[in-house]
Amino acid sequence: MPLSHSIIELNTSTPELLSIEGDTIGSLNLTIQNLSSSASVFLGSSSVTSSDFAFRLDPGSIISFDSLRKDTEIYGISNTNGESVAVGRFTFS
């Protein structure tokens, strides 16, 4: 069960891919933490915006997704440029 993690900087105009690119065999547990003390983070598809999203993470919030297919794409955007999220990924074969 390999763990990978990263800090990803977000902006207000271009959604960033937060899940894994590439290998689509197996499953993925994904945890995303909003590191900002003031900005919200919005999660969704590649067209996510601050007004059209699946999930909103308030400052400091964490969300986890279990047993996703590795080819699941989750994107993030912030309502303030330069805010970051911490992303942890556990992969299973």
C-alpha positions in Angstrom: 0.0 0.0 0.0 2.3 2.8 -1.2 1.6 6.3 0.1 2.4 9.4 -1.9 1.8 12.9 -0.8 2.2 16.5 -2.0 1.4 20.1 -1.4 -0.4 21.6 -4.4 -0.9 25.3 -5.0 -4.2 26.3 -6.3 -5.5 29.4 -8.2 -8.8 30.9 -9.0 -8.9 30.1 -12.8 -7.3 26.8 -13.7 -8.4 23.6 -11.9 -5.5 21.4 -10.7 -5.7 17.6 -10.8 -5.4 16.3 -7.2 -5.9 12.6 -7.8 -3.4 10.3 -9.6 -2.6 10.5 -13.3 -1.6 7.5 -15.3 -1.8 4.0 -13.7 -5.5 3.0 -13.7 -5.2 -0.5 -12.2 -6.3 -0.9 -8.6 -7.9 1.5 -6.2 -7.1 4.7 -4.4 -7.8 6.3 -1.0 -7.4 10.0 -1.3 -7.3 12.7 1.5 -7.3 16.4 0.8 -6.7 19.1 3.4 -7.3 22.8 2.8 -4.1 24.4 4.3 -5.5 28.0 4.2 -6.7 29.8 7.2 -9.0 32.0 5.2 -9.8 30.7 1.7 -12.2 28.0 0.6 -11.2 25.2 -1.8 -13.7 23.8 -4.3 -13.5 20.2 -5.6 -15.1 18.6 -8.7 -14.5 17.8 -12.3 -12.0 19.4 -14.7 -14.4 22.3 -15.1 -14.9 23.0 -11.4 -15.4 26.7 -10.4 -16.1 28.4 -7.1 -19.8 28.5 -8.2 -20.1 25.1 -9.8 -18.5 22.3 -7.6 -19.1 19.0 -5.9 -17.5 19.7 -2.5 -16.4 22.9 -0.7 -13.6 22.7 1.8 -13.7 25.5 4.4 -10.3 26.7 5.8 -8.5 23.9 7.6 -11.1 21.3 6.5 -10.2 17.7 5.4 -12.1 15.3 3.1 -11.3 11.7 2.4 -12.4 9.4 -0.4 -12.1 5.7 0.0 -11.8 2.9 -2.6 -11.8 5.2 -5.7 -10.8 3.8 -9.0 -7.3 5.0 -9.8 -8.6 6.7 -13.0 -11.0 8.9 -10.9 -10.1 12.5 -11.6 -10.7 15.1 -8.8 -9.8 18.7 -9.5 -9.4 21.6 -7.1 -9.6 25.4 -7.3 -9.5 28.1 -4.7 -11.3 31.4 -4.2 -7.9 33.0 -3.6 -4.8 32.7 -5.7 -1.8 30.9 -4.2 -3.6 28.8 -1.5 -2.5 25.2 -1.1 -3.9 21.8 -0.3 -2.1 18.8 1.2 -2.9 15.6 -0.7 -2.3 12.1 0.6 -2.8 9.1 -1.7 -2.8 5.4 -0.7 -2.8 3.1 -3.7 -3.8 -0.6 -3.8 -3.2 -3.1 -6.6 
